[in-house]
Amino acid sequence: MENISELFGANVFNDAIMQERLPKKVYHKLKEVIEEGKELDLETADVIAHEMKEWAIEKGATHYTHWFQPLTGVTAEKHDSFISSPLPSGKALMSFSGKELIKGEPDASSFPSGGLRATFEARGYTAWDCTSPAFVREDEAGATLCIPTAFCSYTGEALDQKTPLLRSMQALNEQALRLLRLFGNTTSKRVTPSVGAEQEYFLIDREKYLKRKDLIFTGRTLFGAMPPKGQEMDDHYFGTIRARIGAYMQDVNRELWKMGVPAKTQHNEVAPAQHELALIYSEANVAVDHNHMVMMVLKRVATRHNLRCLLHEKPFAGVNGSGKHDNWSLLSDDGINLLDPGKKPHENMLFLLVLTCILKAVDLHADLLRASAADVGNDHRLGADEAPPAILSVFLGEQLEDVLNQFINTGEATHSIERERLETGVKTIPDFMKDATDRNRTSPFAFTGNKFEFRMVGSKDSIAQPNIVLNTIVAEAFADACDVLEKAEDFDSALNALIKKQAAEHQRIIFNGNGYSEEWVKEAERRGLPNIRSMVEAIFAYTREENVEVFERFKVFTKTELISRSEILFETYAKAVNIEAKAMIDIAGKQIIPAVIKATTCLAKSINEVKAAGGTDVSVQAELLDETSDLLSDTKMALSKLIDLDEKAGSMEPGEAQAFFYHDEVMPAMEELRSPVDRLEMIVDKDLWPMPSYGDLIFEV
């Protein structure tokens, strides 16, 4: 492997490449567009496009694509070659214009739009996001120049995740700069949310995967009995990485580094066959692009190693599922982290104002944050002893909670809890200073030193929506604070009063205890915190009046766009559960029931043969036959019920009522079918069972 410093960013049209290849005037114009939001003229775009094309061709690229993020949960792309038109000599002319760089035109009617686009209205546009660098992707199709873009309809509505994300970043920047100016900062020109995503995933053998229809169709096992051993020994977590997995991780890193994705940390996760990859922080829109690239590379490289990467939030019942922690902070262009408390947090008034504004934002819009992590697969994970509960709360730790309590009680803070030295009791191990507070893995929104970690996001989801929500609700809190402080005659007194007011009014959202406990569920209810347990319940947050108002106030979403997204989410839920139900019906009817009938037939024949040969005691065989036959009967009854309910659900009009029917009726029927099948797996001869077991899947990698 090449030197990492030489490998990293080798396939990225980054700032260093632009400085090297673009004329100085063009380079500076582009930097103004990126940093100051100025418009890009076509003449400048033509020069950039030409140099980008020449650079990409040198990398072996034959095609380019506008790479965008429609509301399907995955990325989309249409490839065009650089061939323009054949020359009289018979050779091809290679070209790429500024117009082609700036604008693309994919079919907008075939992507989810929630009614924004009719089937006959096909025109949509992709627009270059020049703040996220273009890159060359190398895969089995060759080398392709990928240009990150936004995607909108002919009438201007956002049909993607990128457009509202950029709008939210713009809104947050404006309000954060207002805040900084109040504190005398005249140098910062831009404040951006800085994001680092942690990606969890499972790896299983590809040949075994291909024998599981449920994994192929849905990404999770719809049937499966637990093996004798799960994760209870905690021996997989941070354990030695196996050779096959290590080779896979090395290839993943190499591909990501070449495309400028800062893959940093890799390790085995808690469940057998589960792993994690974490990235260094980037600006929010770049971080979203990077996470999509990570998911894409994880899947593609797995195939090359005869593995299969599972990104579903709960691919196996009984062991931990996979999440995606979204680490979020605020950085100015001149290096100020607005979430850095410093050594004496009680004296850092800017930090305390920012902190209480965030508490206010999360408290007022907890339902929106919960909705931003709503996903069909995440319903199986949130609230289990592996993920945060569905109740939004904020962990601050002892030090910051103490500072805020001082403000609440006296209107000011005079001290901060000091960090202590950690003494191991071993002379050869040097002592060092502990952090001011512990970490809390059960908190959905935890302060972790100089950032917040939003732990609810599902493993296969884009991190765009959580960051859109975070940026917007914090922008609102900043704006409200600025409205108060800009009118104040005595700034310091008004600032103290505002910090006290916000800390007191939103203290209920702070919780440093065990989020897994039943006591917390009761306490949260007493505090009036919402406990939104499912995706279908969470969707309503997007169309609640107060939430529509905040999105429209900062021009992140229109009401029409929010309604359309709600409709898409209801339809997505119904479609996903429908596919799972149909997969269960198919597997149970075509594989499991025939296999069990064969097993009972063989067992009955064996009993008869023993009796015919004069055998005396066949009670064990008879008991086993009765048990198997009873479970087979239960399976057939549950299957018939599921078929009826799924047909009824399918006949309903798409929308809210259908989604709730799938949640309230079809999902429980699926569990009723799974129960006898999983018990049958434990007693039917393994050679007769039609699919690999959990033990085969998660321990034999």
N, C-alpha and C positions, 0 to 999 in steps of 0.2 A: 504494500500500500504506500502511496505517495505521502510525503510530509503533509500533515493536516493543514498547516498554514498555507501551503501551496494549493492544496486540493480545495479548500473552502472557498466557495463562491466562484469557482472556475467557470461555471456555466451560467453566471448571472450578469446581466447588463447593468452593473452597479455603478456607484458614483465614480470609482477609480477608472472603470472602462469608459464612462462618459467623458470624464476629464481628458482621457488619453485620445479619444476618437472624435469628439465633437469640437467644432470651432469654438473658441472662447466665448464669443457673443451668443452662440446658440446654447452653449452649456449654461451660461448665466441666466438666460431667459427661462430655460427649463427649471433651474433652481428657484427662480422667483415664482414660477407656477406651483412648484411643490411646496415651498416654504411660506409663501404669502398668498396663495390662492388666486394668482393672476390668471387671465385667460391665455391659452396657447394659440398662437396664430398658425395658419396653415403652412406658411412659408417655413417657419421654424420646425413644424412637425415633419415636413418633407425631408429636411436635412437629418433629423433624428431617425426617421424611418429608414432612410438609405443606409446610415451607419449601423443601425440595429440589424438590418438585413445582411450587410456584408459581414458583420461579426458573427451572426448566426450561421451563415453559410460556411464560414471558416470552422465552425464547430460541427459541421456535417449536417446542418438542418436543410431540409428540402421544403418543409411546410411551416406555416405559422397558424396559430389559432387564437381567437379571443376566448380566454379562459374565464368562465363566470360561474356564479353560484345561484342558480334558480331555486325555487321553493320546493325542491325535491329532496333536500337534505344532502345531496351530493353535488359535485361540480359538473359542468357541461362544456363541450367544445365542438367546434366545427373546423376542420382542417382545410386550408387552401395552400396550394403550392406557390412558390415565388415566380413560377412561369407566367409571363405576361402574354406574349404572342410570338409565334415563330417568325424568325427573320427570313428575308428572301434566300439567304444562304442555307436555310433549313435548320439552323441552330436556334435554340430558345433564348429569348430575352428574359433575364431575371430582374424583377422590379418589385418594389414595395413602397407605396406612396404614403404621405402623411395622412391622407383621407382614410386609407385602409388601416393605418395604425390607430387613428382616433375613433373610428366608427365601424361597427360591423352590423349585420342585419340577419340574425337568426329568426326562425319561425317562432313567434310568441304565442301562437294558439295551442301548441302541443305541450306547453309547460303549465303547471298549476297556477291559476290566476284568481281563483275565488270569485269568478264572474267579471273580473276586470276586462277580460278578452273573450269575445265569442269565438266559436270554432271557425267562423268564416273571416274573422279579423286576425290576419296572420302577422302583420308587421310589428316587429319589436327591434330594439337597438341595443347593442353593446357599446359601451363608451370606456375608453382607456383610463384606468386608474394609475396615473403616472407616479403616485406616491408609493406604489408597490412595484418593485423592479421586475422587468421581464426576465425570463430565464429560458434556457434550453433544457428540455427534458429528453433523456435518452432511454429508450425502451425497445421492445421487440418491433415496434413500428418504425424505428429509426430515431432520428433527432428532430424535435419539433420546437419551434420558437413559441413559447407560451406568454401571452400578454394579458395580465390581470385586468379585468374590466368589470364595470357595473352593467346591469341589465334592466331596461325599462320598456314600458309599452309605448306604442305610437302616440298615445295621449299623455305620456309623461309619468304615469304611476310606476312605482318601484315594483318589479317582478322578481326581486332577488334579495339576498341578505346584504350585499355590499353597499348598495345605495343608501339605505337607512343607517347603516353603520357609519358611513362617511358623514351623513347629515348629523348624526349624534355626536361624532367627534368634533365637528364644527361648532355645534351648540355648546359643548362642554368647554372648548377652547375659549370661546367668547366670554363665558361667565367666569371661568377660572382666571382669565386676565383681569377682569373687573375686580376680582378678589385681591389679586396681587397688587394692583394699583392702589388699593385702599391701604395696603401696608407699606407704601412708598417704593415699590418695585417699579422702575421705569425701563428696565433693560430687557426683561423677558418678552419675547415676541410671540411665543406659541407655547401652549400647554397641551400635551397629548396623553391619552391613557396608554400606559405601557402594560403589555399583557404577556404572560408566559403560561402555556398550557401543558399539563401533564396528561399523557395518553396511556390508558390501560388497555390491554388486549389479551386474548387467548391465542395460543398456537396449538393446532392438532395435526395429526398426520393426514395428508390429503386423500390417501386411498381409503382410510376409515371414514373421512368426511363424505366421500362420494357414496358411501353405503347408508348414509343417513338422510332420507328425504326431508326430514324436518329442518336440519341444518341448511340444506340446499335452498329450500323455499323460504325459510323464515329467519335464519341466522341463529336460532336457538333450538335446544332439544325440547320437544313437546312431550316426550316420554323419556323415562330413564330412572332406574332405581339407584340409590346411592351405593357406591362400593364400600367394602369394609373400612377403608381409610379415606378420609377426606382431607381437610386442612387442619384438623384438631391438634396435630403435633407441632404446627408452626415451623416445620422444617424446610418448607419451600421458600418462605419469605426471606429475601436477601441471601438465599442459598447460592452455592456455586452454580454458575451458569453452565449448562451442559454443552458439550462440543457442538452438537447440531444446531442448537439455539444460538450459541456464540458466533458460529459462522454466518448464520442468518442476520444477527444483529450487526455484524461487521459490514455486510453488504448494504443493509439499511442505512447505516451511518454514512457509508461512502456515497451513496446516491443522494442522501439529504444534504451532506456537506457540499457536494458539487453544485447543488441548486441553491446554496446559501442559507439553508435551514439549519439554525444553530442547535442541533441535537446535542444534549449535554449529558444527561443522567440515564442510565439503563440498569434494570435489576429485575430479579424475580419478584412477583407480587405474592399475596397471601395464598391464593388458591393454586392448586396444582395446575400446571400448564399456563399460568397467568403471568404476564410481564408488564413492565411500564417503561415508557420513554418520555423524558421531560426536556423541554426546550428553554433556552435562554430568552429573556424578554425582548420583545419588539413592539413597535407601535401597533396599536390594536388591529388596524386593517391588514397590516403585514402579518401579524400573529395569526389572524384568521386564515389568511392564505397559506401560511406555513403549516397550520394544523391540517388543512385539507390535503396538502402535499404529503404530510406524514401518513395520514390514513391511506392515501393512494399507494405510497411506496410500501407500507407495511403489507398490504394485500398483494401487490405485484411481486415483491421479492419472495414472499411466502411460497407462491406457486413455483418459483425457480428452485426452491429448496425442497419441493415435494411436501410442502406444509400448507395449511390453510389458516389464515388469520381471521379470527372472529371478533368483531367490534360490537356485537350486541351487548346490551347492558346486563343481561342475565342468561348467558347461553347454557348454564348448567344449574339446576335446582340443587340446593343443599350446600353449595360453596359460594364464596363471594362473587358478586358480579363486578362489572367494570364501570368506572366513572371517568370523569375528566375534570381535574381541578383547574379552575380559571383564576390565575393570580393576577391581580389588577392593582395598578398604582398610577399616580399622576406625576409626570415629569415635564419640566419646562425645557425650552431649547438651550438654556444656559445652565442646565444641570441641577436645578432645584427639584427635589422630591417632596411634593406637598404632603406626603404621608410618612415622612421621616420625623419621629418625635424628638430626636436628639437625645443628649445625655440627661437633660432636665425637661421632661415634657411639660411640667407645670408652668414653665416660663415661655414655652413655645406657643404663643397665642395664635399664630397662623395655623399651626397644626391642629390645635384644639378646636378652632372654628371649623376647619375642614372636617375633622373627625365628627363633630356634633351635626354638621350638615349631612354627612353620610348616614349617621344614625337616623336622622329625620327622614331621609330619602327611603331607607330600607323599611322603616316603620310604616310610613304612609303608603308605600307601594310594595309591600311584602307579597301581595298576590301577583303582581307583575313579575317580580323576580322568580317566584315559584313557577309561573307560567312559562318563563323563558327557558326553564329546564324540563318542561313537560314533554314527555315522549312515551310512546306505547311501551317500549322496553324498560324505561325508567320506572314505570309503575311497579315493576317486580323488584326493584332495588331500593328505592327511597323508603326510609323508615326501618329497614332491616339492620341487623347489627354489623354493618359493613359500610354503610353510607349514612349521610345526615338524615334526620327525620324530615318529613314533609312540612314541618313547622319552621318558618323563618325566624332565626334569632341571630344575634351578633355576639361573638366572643371577643372580649377586649383584653382579658387577663387582669391580674390583681393590680398592677401598677396603674394602668389607665383608668380602670374602674375607680380606684382610690382617688385619682386626680379629679375625675368628674364628680365624685361624691363630695369632695371638698367644695367644688363650685356650687353644687346643688344646695349644700348646707350653709355655706357662708358667702357665696358670691365671688369667691376667689380661691386659688390654690397656692399653697405656700411651700409644698415639698413633693417630691416623688420618691417612691420606694426604691432604694438603691439596689443595684445588682450585687450579688454575693459571689464569693469565691467558691468554686466546687473543689472539694477535697476528696480524693479517692481513697486515701489511706495507704497508697502505694508510693514509696519514696521515688521510684524511678519514673513514675508518671507525673509530668508537671501539672501543677494546679492551674486552673484558668477561671475566668469570670463567666458565670452563668448568665443566660439571658434574664431580662427583668421579669419574665413570666413564662409559664409552661405553655405547651400547645394543647389544643383540644380537637381531637379528630372527629368528635361527634357534632361539631358546630357546622352548620351550613354556610356561615359567612363569618370567617375568623380573621382577626387582625394578627399578622405573623411577623411583626417587627418593623417593616416599612411598606407594607402592602396588605391588601385584603385577599383572602383566598375563598372564592365561591366554589363550594364542593359539591353542589347539586347536579351539575351538568352530566348528561349521559355520555357514554364512551363513543357512540357513533355520531353524535350530534355536532353540528357546527357550533363554535363558540361565538358566532356573530350575534345571535339573539340575546344571550346574557349580557354581552357588552353594549349592545344597543340600549337595552333597558338600564343598565348601570349608568352609562354616560348620560342618558336623558334625565333620569330621576335625580342624579347628583347635580346636573346643570340647573334643574329647577330649584334645588335647595340652595345652591350658590347664588342664583339670581334673587331669590327671596331675601337672603342674608345681605346682599349688596344693596337691595332696595331700602333696607332698614339702615344700614351703616352709612350709606352715601348721604342720607338726610340728617345724620346725627350731628349735634352741636359739639358734644364731647365724645370723640371717637373711642377713647379707651374705656370710658364708663359704659357706653353703648355696646362695645365689644364684649366686655365682661358679662353684661346683662343678657346679651344674646346667647353666649355660650351656656350660661346658667339656665336660661329658658329652654333651649333646645335639649340640653342634657336631662332636665327634669321632665319635660313633656314626652320624651322618647326613651326614658329609662327602661320602660317595659320590654324593649326589644333586646336589651343586654342580658345575656345568660352565659355564665361561665361553667355551668355544671354538666352533668351527664345527659346528653340529648337523647340517649337510648332508653332512659328510664320511664316507667309509667307515671311516676310522680311529675315528670316534666310535662307530659301530655296534659295532666290535670292542671298544673300550674299555668301552662300556656293558655289554656281555656279560661282560667280565672283572670289572666291579664288581658284577655280579649284578642289574642293573636290567632290568625287564621290557621287552620290545619286542613290543607287542601290535599286530599289523599290520592287523587287520580288526575290523569291528563284531561279527561272530559270535563271535570269540575274546574280545572285551572284555566281552560280556554276562555271562560267568561271574563277574565280579567282584562283582556284586550279591548273589550267594548264597554267597560264600565265608564260612566261619564267622566269621573275625575281622572281616569287614566287616558281617555281620549283627549281631554283638555291639555294634559302635560305634553303629549306627543305633538298635538297641533300647535301649542304655544311655541315650541322650539323647532317646528317644521321638520320633524323626523318622520312622522306618518300623518297622512290625512285620515279622517274618519273612514272614508271609503276603503283605503288601503288596510286599515285595521279590521274592518268587517270582512274584507276578502281573505285576510290571513286566518281569521277565526273559522270561516267556512272551509278553508283548505285543511286546517288542523282537525276539524270534525271529520271531514272526508278521509283524511290520512289515517286517523284512528280506526274508522270503520273498515277501511280497505285492509289495513294491517291485520286486524283481528279476523277478518273474513278469510284472508289467506291462511292464517294459522288454523282456523277451524276446518277449512277445506283440506289442509295438509293432514290434520289429525284424522279426518274422515277417510282420506285416501290411505294413510298408513295403517290405520286400524282395520279397515275393510279388506285391503289387498295384501297386507303383510302379517299383521299380528294375529287376527282371528284365524286365518288359514294355518298359521304356524301352531297355534294352540290346539286347533282341531286335530292337526297331525299328531301333536304330542299326546292328546287324550286318546286318540285312536290307537297309537302305539302302546300306551299304558293299558288300555282295556284289553288289547290283544295279548299283552304280556300276562295279565291277570288270568285270562281264560286259558292260556297255555300252561300256567302253573297249576291251575285247578285240574286241567285235563291230564296232567302228568302225575296227579295224586298229591300235589302240594297241600299242605294243611293250613298255613297262615298267610293270607294275603291282605290282612287288615290294613297294614301301612300303605300298600299300593292302592287299596280301595279308598282309604281316607284321602290320599293324595289326589286320586281321580275325582272324588267328590268336591274337594276344595278347588281344583282346577276348573271343573265343570261349573261350579257356582260362580267363580270369578269370570269365566267366559260368558256366562249368562248376564252378569252385571255389566260386562263390557259391551255386549250386544245391546242391552237396554240403554246404556249411556250413549252409545253411538247413534241409536235411533233418535234419541232426544236431541242430540246435537245436530243431526241432519235436519230435523224439523225446525229447530230454532234458527239455524243458519239460513234455511230457505226463507223463513219469515223475515229475517233481517234483510236478506238480499232483495226482497220485494218492496222494501220501504224506500221512500224518497231520501236521497243523500242529504245529510245535514245533522243537526243537533239530536233529533229524536232517534235517528238510526244509530248514531255513535253511542248514545246512552243505552240503547237496547243491546248493542254488542257488549258494552261494559257490564250491564246489570244482569243480562240473561245468558248470552253466549259464552262469556268468559267463565262463569261458574259451571256451565255445562261442560266446558273443556276440562276443567279440573275434575269433574265427576268421571269423565272418561279416563283421565290419566290415572286416577287412583287404582282401579282394579288392574290396569295394564302394568303398572309398576310392581304390583304385588305378584302378578303372573311372571314377570321377568325373574323374580327371585326363586321360582319353583320349577319353571320349564327348563329342560335340558339346554345348555348353552349352545350346543351344536344345532339346535332347532330354532333358537331365537333369531329373528330375521335381521338384526342390526347390531353393530358394535355397542358394547355396554359403556357406561361412564368410566369404568376402570380401564377399558381399552382406549378410550379417547383421551383421558387427561393424565394417565400415568405412563402410557407407552408412546412418548414423543421423542 
